[in-house]
Amino acid sequence: MSQKDLGIAAGLDEFVASTRVNRYETGVHEPDMETAGRLAQALGVPLAYLFADDDRQARLLLAFAALSKGRQDAFLAEIERAADT
């Protein structure tokens, strides 16, 4: 997906979509939370994915989001038990 297509899918004006997304990607500007939410939705990722500190955390967020609610609960219980030991 091009930067322009992503920006348009996120509701940005088509004439500035490419430039704005580029500036978000390069860190020149940061989107507000509403815009970040629309970008995440357009990409099909959880909002937290856009703020992940590293690739491992980003992968975990994507995998977790793909689980059913029941499997998410089971995973959380397991990882919380592991963290307590």
C-alpha positions in Angstrom: 0.0 0.0 0.0 1.4 3.4 -0.9 1.7 6.2 1.6 -0.9 8.1 -0.4 -3.3 5.1 -0.4 -2.8 4.6 3.3 -3.5 8.2 4.0 -6.6 8.3 1.9 -7.9 5.0 3.6 -7.3 6.7 6.9 -9.4 9.7 5.9 -6.7 12.2 5.1 -7.2 14.6 2.2 -5.8 13.0 -1.0 -3.7 16.0 -1.8 -1.7 15.8 1.4 -2.0 12.1 2.3 1.3 10.9 0.9 3.3 13.8 2.5 1.6 13.4 5.9 2.1 9.7 6.1 5.7 10.1 5.1 6.2 12.6 7.9 4.6 10.3 10.4 6.9 7.4 9.2 10.1 9.5 9.4 9.2 11.0 12.8 9.0 14.6 11.5 5.4 14.7 12.9 3.3 12.5 15.1 -0.4 11.8 14.3 -2.9 12.5 17.0 -4.5 9.5 18.6 -7.6 9.7 16.4 -5.5 9.8 13.2 -3.3 7.0 14.5 -6.4 4.9 15.2 -7.6 5.4 11.6 -4.2 4.5 10.3 -4.2 1.3 12.3 -7.7 0.5 11.1 -6.7 1.0 7.5 -3.7 -1.2 8.0 -5.7 -3.9 9.8 -3.5 -3.8 12.9 -4.2 -3.0 16.6 -3.4 0.6 17.5 -0.7 -0.5 20.0 1.1 -2.0 17.0 2.0 1.5 15.8 3.6 2.2 19.1 5.5 -1.0 19.6 9.1 -0.6 20.8 10.6 -3.3 18.7 9.7 -6.0 16.1 9.3 -8.7 18.8 6.6 -6.6 20.6 4.9 -5.8 17.3 4.8 -9.5 16.3 3.3 -10.3 19.7 0.6 -7.7 19.3 -0.4 -9.0 15.9 -0.4 -12.6 17.0 -2.5 -11.7 20.1 -5.0 -9.7 18.1 -5.5 -12.7 15.8 -6.6 -15.0 18.7 -10.2 -15.4 19.8 -11.2 -13.7 23.0 -11.1 -17.1 24.9 -7.6 -17.9 23.6 -6.5 -14.3 24.5 -7.7 -14.9 28.1 -5.9 -18.2 28.3 -2.7 -16.7 26.9 -2.9 -13.8 29.3 -3.4 -16.2 32.3 -0.4 -18.3 31.2 1.9 -15.4 30.6 0.9 -13.8 33.9 1.7 -17.1 35.7 5.0 -17.3 34.0 5.8 -13.7 35.0 5.1 -14.4 38.6 7.7 -17.2 38.8 
